[in-house]
Amino acid sequence: MGAEVFAVEFIYPEHEFAELVRASGVVTWRPEDVVVLKRRTPAKISYMLVQKRLERLGVVERGARGSSLSSPSPF
């Protein structure tokens, strides 16, 4: 996963991803919201990578799975 995380920064910078997250307007993240966000991401990145970026941004809890993934949103 480390190499994928490194490479994706060149493909789709995290600040652009953060803007997309902010623009989504989602407050309480559910797995289906992550799927929608992944589909709206202009770069071809994996669901797992989208999840990891959301975790790093503090939008979802680390390792969260299930009906609600959210942490208090910093956006």
N, C-alpha and C positions, 0 to 999 in steps of 0.2 A: 504494500500500500504506500510506502514512503516515496518510491519513485513516481507513482501515479500522482500523489499530492504535489510533488515538486514540479512535474511536467504540466499539470493542469494550470498552475499559476501563469505559465506562458500562454496557454491556450485560452484561458478565461480568467483574467485577474480577479482577485478576491474583492477589490473595491467595486468592480462592475457587478459582481454577484451580489454584494451587499445592497447596491442600488436596486437591483431586481427584487430582492427580498423586501425592501422598504416599499417599493411600488406595488407589491402584491397586496398589501393591505391586510394580510392575515395576522390575527392577534393570537389565536390559540391554534397552534399547528397540529394537524392530524396527518397520518400517513398519506392520505389522498391529496393533501395540500402539497406535500413534498413531491408527489408524482406530477402534479400540475406544474409546480415550479420547475422540475426537471424538464418537462416538455417545453416550457417557455424559455429555457436556457438556450441561447444560440449556439453554444459549443456542445460537442458530443462528449458528455461526461456521465459517469455512472450514477445510479441512484445512491449508492453507498458514499460516493464522493460528495454529492449534494448534502446528504445527511451529515457527513463529517464537517462540511463547511458551515452548516447551520449550527452545529454544536460549537464550533470555534467562535462563531458570532454571538453565542449565548442565546440563540433563539429557541433551541430545543435542548433538553437535558442530555448529557452524555450517556450513550447507551440506551436511550429511551426507545421503547417499542410499544405498540399498542394503540389504543383509541386516541390518546392525547399525548403529544410529544413535548408540549411547550414548557418553557421556562418563562419567567416574566420577560416580555419582549423589551430589548433595549432600543427598539425603533419606535 
